Amino acid sequence: MVKAGIVGITGYTGEELLKILLNHPDVKITGLFGRSSSEERHLKDVYPRFSHLDLRVEALDVKKVADKCDVVFLALPHAVAFEIVPHLIDAGVKVIDLSADFRLSKPEVYEKWYNIKHTAKEYIEKAVYGLSELNAEKIKKALLIANPGCYPTTVILGCAPAVKNDFVNLKGIVIDSKSGISGAGRKSAQAYFKDEHPNFRAYKIAGGHRHIPEIEQELSVLSGEAVTISFTPHIIPVERGMLSTVYVSMKKHVPISAVLEKYREFYGGRQFVKILDEGVMPGIKDVSNTNYCEISIKVDERTDRLVVVSVIDNLVKGASGQAVQNMNIMFGLPETVGL
């Protein structure tokens, strides 16, 4: 039985982790912790629907976390993990960090995009980027997992087979992504539903979104060459779900049947990625409350572009579900257990 703890239980991802782990047959939750040393209360005071559980949210004490847990999920804002991760890793506790703090391999890139000084740089090289379908062998041996962002999960899974098989141009990839409001966090979601709903808008356009370097980094690793993207995110008037449409110029004509074959070959045996038949388009309802990523492929013969549509639940495959999938891999469990 894996002893698991969650630090940062009050946000969307903390709540989603709790829901998943409570139903995981090989996990015992041994600690729920707040974001500070003073945050302590009964779980039912945070989430009344869990009033039947005799669980408390404890004040954050890193030594107590390390003593109680085999693995710790950090569902915290960016930069908060800097003080926590070194103590947990040095104590031999496995850590799955859902923030961006260890996703970028170059600390100067992190500092540029997040405008925060990285104070745990020596732990970046210990981290494995936790996109389960691409890095399972490294995840098996890792002590520290940098769980991917939700937008990058849709885009990288959608593009990986095309980039790896070298039939698309790596410059000028255009990404149009749409997210449920939960992707912005609980406070932003509450403000949106109070003041804006049902508004639909783009934000942080023309290179302003922090997920750009993460996407470019991982696609560049796959291709062995520098990848440049143009990325525009949008907020849609639903709570959860994410859909990315990616437009990539093809180096040479490849029929749709061959493209589908390469995609299915690439994800062969990976149960959480579904490559849909030609002409079948996925929607966010198809994956809501699941850990699946559904991908549809179309070759635009007129413009010589590959068009990829990729959908996930941003709170599950885009965050907490993928974190549990990574935990399963780390502890030698079937990837699908609990999911």
Secondary structure, DSSP 4 states (H G I P E B T S, - for coil): -EEEEEE-TTSHHHHHHHHHHHT-TTEEEEEEE-SSTT--EEHHHH-GGGTTS--EEE---HHHHHHH-SEEEE---TTGGGGTHHHHHHTT-EEEE-SSTTTSS-HHHHHHHH-S--S-GGGTTTEEE--HHHHHHHHHH-SEEEPPPHHHHHHHHHHHHHHHTT-B-SSSEEEEEEEEGGGG-HHHHHHHHHHTTT--EE-STTT--THHHHHHHHHHHHHSS---EEEEEEEESSSS-EEEEEEEEBSS---HHHHHHHHHHHTTT-TTEEEPPTT----GGGTTTSS-EEEEEEEETTTTEEEEEEEE-TTIIIIIHHHHHHHHHHTT--TTTT-
